[in-house]
Amino acid sequence: MKYSIPDKRELIKSEIEFLTYLFGKEKSEWTNLIGNLKVIASCGCGKCPTIIFGKTFDSEIQKGNLIIDYAGKGKNGELIGISVFGTDKMPSELEFYSIDG
């Protein structure tokens, strides 16, 4: 499986709302970056909502460190993990994964 699939677009409303909530709780200094983030790729599986960020649509994918890590439940009660990776300056990836497998 590829790590990522090119997916150049603006953030959608639900992504903005979710990031605003997460950053407000965990990394408030990133909140003001949300309006400038671009989606530059999505997960290589092509099925999950994981997205990779850049400053521009031509940004290279940056490998970040784990910054925020949560577990929750999906719409059908399945356990999901939610992770945000990033550098000191900005988030690089919002990852969703199945804990149940």
Residue pairs with C-beta under 8 A, 6 or more apart in sequence:
1 44
1 45
2 44
3 44
3 61
4 41
4 42
4 43
4 44
4 52
4 61
5 41
5 42
5 43
5 44
5 46
6 40
6 41
7 39
7 40
7 41
7 42
7 51
7 52
8 38
8 39
8 40
8 57
9 38
9 39
10 38
10 39
11 19
11 34
11 37
11 38
11 39
15 39
15 51
15 94
16 34
18 94
19 34
19 37
19 91
19 94
20 31
20 34
22 68
22 70
22 82
22 84
23 30
23 31
23 34
23 91
24 31
26 67
26 68
26 84
27 67
27 68
27 84
27 86
27 91
30 86
30 90
30 91
33 90
33 91
36 55
37 53
37 54
37 55
37 90
37 91
38 53
38 54
38 55
38 56
38 57
38 59
39 51
39 52
39 53
39 54
40 52
40 53
40 54
40 57
40 59
40 61
41 51
41 52
41 61
42 49
42 50
42 51
42 52
43 49
43 50
43 51
43 95
48 96
48 97
49 96
50 93
50 94
50 95
50 96
50 97
51 93
51 94
52 61
52 92
52 93
53 59
53 90
53 91
53 92
53 93
53 94
54 60
54 61
54 62
55 90
61 92
62 87
62 92
63 85
63 92
64 85
64 86
64 87
64 91
64 92
64 93
65 85
65 86
65 87
66 83
66 84
66 85
67 84
67 85
67 86
67 91
68 82
68 83
68 84
69 81
69 82
69 83
69 84
70 81
70 82
70 83
71 79
71 80
71 81
71 82
71 99
72 79
72 80
72 82
73 79
73 80
74 80
78 98
78 99
78 100
79 98
79 99
79 100
80 96
80 97
80 98
80 99
81 95
81 96
81 97
81 98
81 99
82 94
82 95
82 96
83 93
83 94
83 95
83 97
84 91
84 93
84 94
84 95
85 91
85 92
85 93
85 95
86 92
86 93
